[in-house]
Amino acid sequence: MSDAPRPKRRFRQKSVIPGFGLTLGYTLTCLGVIVLLPLATLVAKAAGLGPAGIWAVATDPRVASALRVSFGVSLLAALTASIFGGIVAWVLTRYDFPGRKLADAVVDLPFALPTAVAGIALASLYAPNGPVGSQLAKIGIEAAYTPVGIFIAMVFIGLPFAVRTVQPLIAEIDKEVEEASAILGASRIATLTKVVLPPLIPAVLTGFALAFARGVGEYGSIIFIAGNLPYVSEIAPLLIVIKLSEFDYEGASAIAVIMLGISFLTLLAINLVQAWSRRRFGYV
Amino acid sequence: MSEAVAPFPDTRDDTIRPPQSVVTERRYVRWLLIAVALTFLALFLVLPLITVFAQALAKGWGAYLAAFTEADARSAIVLTLTVAAIAVPFNLVFGVAAAWAIAKFEFRGKNLLVTLIDLPFSVSPVVSGLIYVLVFGSRGLFGPYLVEHDIQIIFAVPGIVLATVFVTFPFVARQLIPLMQEQGTAEEEAALTLGASGWHAFRTVTLPNIRWGLLYAVLLCNARAMGEFGAVSVVSGHIRGLTNTLPLHVEILYNEYNFVAAFAVASLLAGLALVTLAIKSFLEWRYADDIAAGTRRH
């Protein structure tokens, strides 16, 4: 930061470092051309239908059912990923066991593995004649080509978000606070639920939100295992692809905008809950 | 008030065994949780990975290697490498420029800018492809102009590159911004005071400071660029030998029930993912402080 006294309200503070205009200009140009213009075109296209038109698309039975599947299953999958992700994060940070480093590296696999590869692998595992699918069939669970398959793919894709947002906070927990709690007579369970867990809640919610948003938009790892039956296991992103292949640009844009809108509202709600829990638990 | 004289918890426990630490769970709880976590990871993450290689080699090495001698597979490999070779350097330059502007200067609207740069991460891959169809497709915003001048972007390589740039847009910037913010501007200011030019200061002072973080970001950006499926699938048009990237080739082979070839090509991408993870873990272990802002785990 420059040591000159701060001038009155300016767009930017004075600095001896060069290149501000160049780098900011380049950044804004790229951002505008690559991100903002195309997204604005999408919104404009959907807006061309008018509120009534968008509502008509949203309430079309096939679209409504696809949205229900995408958002409903993603909610369950994000919940599952958050619970098990929390356990995984706790185990990886707090306990020492052989293979811990390897397990830690494996968590990032869904980030690195192309979604199509994950998709065909999950599909062949959970297919009725696949190694896991045949076992599940014995206990009466049909995984592939049903919403259960979508759920499995969404848990796969959401898990790293759930683990990686909570993990750094677990590592930062001050063990002296836990000691104090124990010395004051709290049982371990009480210490965990009343002292350790509350400050982690905002991070758990963030992980949940990220996993949920990712699940809603996910395409590649789902379409192979889902079977894509209309009204049963058809997800909203696939419906966008179908509308596009029918050259129904307006319909595709409307579904996309509805998805973005619902995701945005969900994230907003979670941000509010987060802000509330930060105030409530006094965590910065 | 007689209990108050024994402030230490659980005296029943330390009869013979060493005393139980108060900041961890009992041994059986620990092992139970470790078992749950590892079983979950094995079932959901490791098993699919093993499946890829097992299925690829299900009919032996001959069938496995045959999948790569096919002309379509080769052109898919070439296209994937080409797209990554354009998209990754583009985002590298963008990310460094954005991080320089955001981390080294104070200006209004900075938080909004950072949020907008992150935007592509919260957009569905399919929508990422759709938006380019709406802009450059024959019935899109610039459609009439492009048709008139015989420029094909959608269902051609430029569209694939654009969609890939979009989905990998935030990688480098979001890695570098906190890192460069933490490093501050003192070292650059010193270099400039000593008479270095701006570019010289960037090359000899800033770049060495951020190189590991940069490498880390490029690694992840590349993995995503080569593996992107949804966005690319929408803009590619699936023309065999022309606009098929490796992930799209996997899809086509799989849908043709050519499972060995599909998994063989998939194993190539899975191998890329494993190499990425290995280098990533190595960088995190060796250069933790140089990769990300703040003290990291490990």
HADDOCK unambig.tbl for C-alpha pairs under 7 A between the chains (distance, minus, plus):
assign (segid A and resid 1 and name CA) (segid B and resid 185 and name CA) 6.39 0.50 0.50
assign (segid A and resid 11 and name CA) (segid B and resid 107 and name CA) 5.62 0.50 0.50
assign (segid A and resid 11 and name CA) (segid B and resid 108 and name CA) 5.69 0.50 0.50
assign (segid A and resid 12 and name CA) (segid B and resid 106 and name CA) 5.61 0.50 0.50
assign (segid A and resid 12 and name CA) (segid B and resid 107 and name CA) 3.99 0.50 0.50
assign (segid A and resid 12 and name CA) (segid B and resid 108 and name CA) 6.41 0.50 0.50
assign (segid A and resid 13 and name CA) (segid B and resid 106 and name CA) 5.67 0.50 0.50
assign (segid A and resid 13 and name CA) (segid B and resid 107 and name CA) 6.39 0.50 0.50
assign (segid A and resid 16 and name CA) (segid B and resid 189 and name CA) 6.88 0.50 0.50
assign (segid A and resid 17 and name CA) (segid B and resid 189 and name CA) 6.61 0.50 0.50
assign (segid A and resid 18 and name CA) (segid B and resid 198 and name CA) 5.82 0.50 0.50
assign (segid A and resid 20 and name CA) (segid B and resid 101 and name CA) 5.60 0.50 0.50
assign (segid A and resid 23 and name CA) (segid B and resid 97 and name CA) 4.84 0.50 0.50
assign (segid A and resid 23 and name CA) (segid B and resid 98 and name CA) 6.30 0.50 0.50
assign (segid A and resid 23 and name CA) (segid B and resid 100 and name CA) 6.77 0.50 0.50
assign (segid A and resid 23 and name CA) (segid B and resid 101 and name CA) 5.50 0.50 0.50
assign (segid A and resid 24 and name CA) (segid B and resid 98 and name CA) 6.53 0.50 0.50
assign (segid A and resid 24 and name CA) (segid B and resid 101 and name CA) 5.32 0.50 0.50
assign (segid A and resid 27 and name CA) (segid B and resid 94 and name CA) 6.37 0.50 0.50
assign (segid A and resid 27 and name CA) (segid B and resid 97 and name CA) 6.43 0.50 0.50
assign (segid A and resid 27 and name CA) (segid B and resid 98 and name CA) 5.25 0.50 0.50
assign (segid A and resid 31 and name CA) (segid B and resid 117 and name CA) 6.86 0.50 0.50
assign (segid A and resid 34 and name CA) (segid B and resid 166 and name CA) 6.36 0.50 0.50
assign (segid A and resid 35 and name CA) (segid B and resid 166 and name CA) 6.78 0.50 0.50
assign (segid A and resid 38 and name CA) (segid B and resid 131 and name CA) 5.15 0.50 0.50
assign (segid A and resid 38 and name CA) (segid B and resid 132 and name CA) 6.15 0.50 0.50
assign (segid A and resid 38 and name CA) (segid B and resid 135 and name CA) 6.13 0.50 0.50
assign (segid A and resid 39 and name CA) (segid B and resid 131 and name CA) 6.11 0.50 0.50
assign (segid A and resid 41 and name CA) (segid B and resid 131 and name CA) 7.00 0.50 0.50
assign (segid A and resid 41 and name CA) (segid B and resid 134 and name CA) 6.72 0.50 0.50
assign (segid A and resid 41 and name CA) (segid B and resid 135 and name CA) 6.70 0.50 0.50
assign (segid A and resid 42 and name CA) (segid B and resid 131 and name CA) 5.75 0.50 0.50
assign (segid A and resid 42 and name CA) (segid B and resid 134 and name CA) 6.76 0.50 0.50
assign (segid A and resid 84 and name CA) (segid B and resid 37 and name CA) 7.00 0.50 0.50
assign (segid A and resid 87 and name CA) (segid B and resid 33 and name CA) 6.91 0.50 0.50
assign (segid A and resid 87 and name CA) (segid B and resid 37 and name CA) 6.24 0.50 0.50
assign (segid A and resid 88 and name CA) (segid B and resid 37 and name CA) 4.90 0.50 0.50
assign (segid A and resid 91 and name CA) (segid B and resid 33 and name CA) 6.76 0.50 0.50
assign (segid A and resid 91 and name CA) (segid B and resid 34 and name CA) 5.89 0.50 0.50
assign (segid A and resid 105 and name CA) (segid B and resid 277 and name CA) 6.80 0.50 0.50
assign (segid A and resid 105 and name CA) (segid B and resid 281 and name CA) 6.39 0.50 0.50
assign (segid A and resid 109 and name CA) (segid B and resid 45 and name CA) 6.96 0.50 0.50
assign (segid A and resid 112 and name CA) (segid B and resid 223 and name CA) 6.05 0.50 0.50
assign (segid A and resid 112 and name CA) (segid B and resid 224 and name CA) 6.86 0.50 0.50
assign (segid A and resid 112 and name CA) (segid B and resid 273 and name CA) 4.93 0.50 0.50
assign (segid A and resid 112 and name CA) (segid B and resid 276 and name CA) 6.99 0.50 0.50
assign (segid A and resid 112 and name CA) (segid B and resid 277 and name CA) 6.96 0.50 0.50
assign (segid A and resid 113 and name CA) (segid B and resid 270 and name CA) 5.95 0.50 0.50
assign (segid A and resid 113 and name CA) (segid B and resid 273 and name CA) 5.16 0.50 0.50
assign (segid A and resid 114 and name CA) (segid B and resid 227 and name CA) 4.36 0.50 0.50
assign (segid A and resid 114 and name CA) (segid B and resid 228 and name CA) 6.32 0.50 0.50
assign (segid A and resid 114 and name CA) (segid B and resid 269 and name CA) 6.89 0.50 0.50
assign (segid A and resid 115 and name CA) (segid B and resid 229 and name CA) 6.61 0.50 0.50
assign (segid A and resid 116 and name CA) (segid B and resid 229 and name CA) 6.29 0.50 0.50
assign (segid A and resid 116 and name CA) (segid B and resid 247 and name CA) 5.97 0.50 0.50
assign (segid A and resid 116 and name CA) (segid B and resid 251 and name CA) 6.96 0.50 0.50
assign (segid A and resid 117 and name CA) (segid B and resid 266 and name CA) 5.48 0.50 0.50
assign (segid A and resid 118 and name CA) (segid B and resid 48 and name CA) 6.71 0.50 0.50
assign (segid A and resid 121 and name CA) (segid B and resid 48 and name CA) 5.16 0.50 0.50
assign (segid A and resid 121 and name CA) (segid B and resid 51 and name CA) 5.95 0.50 0.50
assign (segid A and resid 121 and name CA) (segid B and resid 52 and name CA) 5.75 0.50 0.50
assign (segid A and resid 122 and name CA) (segid B and resid 48 and name CA) 5.85 0.50 0.50
assign (segid A and resid 156 and name CA) (segid B and resid 44 and name CA) 6.02 0.50 0.50
assign (segid A and resid 156 and name CA) (segid B and resid 45 and name CA) 6.81 0.50 0.50
assign (segid A and resid 168 and name CA) (segid B and resid 297 and name CA) 6.59 0.50 0.50
assign (segid A and resid 171 and name CA) (segid B and resid 297 and name CA) 6.91 0.50 0.50
assign (segid A and resid 175 and name CA) (segid B and resid 23 and name CA) 6.66 0.50 0.50
assign (segid A and resid 178 and name CA) (segid B and resid 23 and name CA) 5.91 0.50 0.50
assign (segid A and resid 179 and name CA) (segid B and resid 22 and name CA) 6.31 0.50 0.50
assign (segid A and resid 179 and name CA) (segid B and resid 23 and name CA) 6.06 0.50 0.50
assign (segid A and resid 182 and name CA) (segid B and resid 9 and name CA) 6.91 0.50 0.50
assign (segid A and resid 182 and name CA) (segid B and resid 22 and name CA) 6.20 0.50 0.50
assign (segid A and resid 183 and name CA) (segid B and resid 7 and name CA) 6.33 0.50 0.50
assign (segid A and resid 183 and name CA) (segid B and resid 8 and name CA) 5.98 0.50 0.50
assign (segid A and resid 183 and name CA) (segid B and resid 9 and name CA) 6.70 0.50 0.50
assign (segid A and resid 185 and name CA) (segid B and resid 7 and name CA) 6.93 0.50 0.50
assign (segid A and resid 185 and name CA) (segid B and resid 9 and name CA) 6.01 0.50 0.50
assign (segid A and resid 188 and name CA) (segid B and resid 25 and name CA) 6.92 0.50 0.50
assign (segid A and resid 213 and name CA) (segid B and resid 122 and name CA) 6.96 0.50 0.50
assign (segid A and resid 217 and name CA) (segid B and resid 124 and name CA) 4.10 0.50 0.50
assign (segid A and resid 217 and name CA) (segid B and resid 125 and name CA) 6.75 0.50 0.50
assign (segid A and resid 218 and name CA) (segid B and resid 124 and name CA) 6.33 0.50 0.50
assign (segid A and resid 218 and name CA) (segid B and resid 125 and name CA) 6.98 0.50 0.50
assign (segid A and resid 219 and name CA) (segid B and resid 230 and name CA) 5.92 0.50 0.50
assign (segid A and resid 220 and name CA) (segid B and resid 229 and name CA) 6.01 0.50 0.50
assign (segid A and resid 220 and name CA) (segid B and resid 230 and name CA) 5.70 0.50 0.50
assign (segid A and resid 237 and name CA) (segid B and resid 126 and name CA) 6.02 0.50 0.50
assign (segid A and resid 241 and name CA) (segid B and resid 234 and name CA) 6.80 0.50 0.50
assign (segid A and resid 256 and name CA) (segid B and resid 127 and name CA) 6.21 0.50 0.50
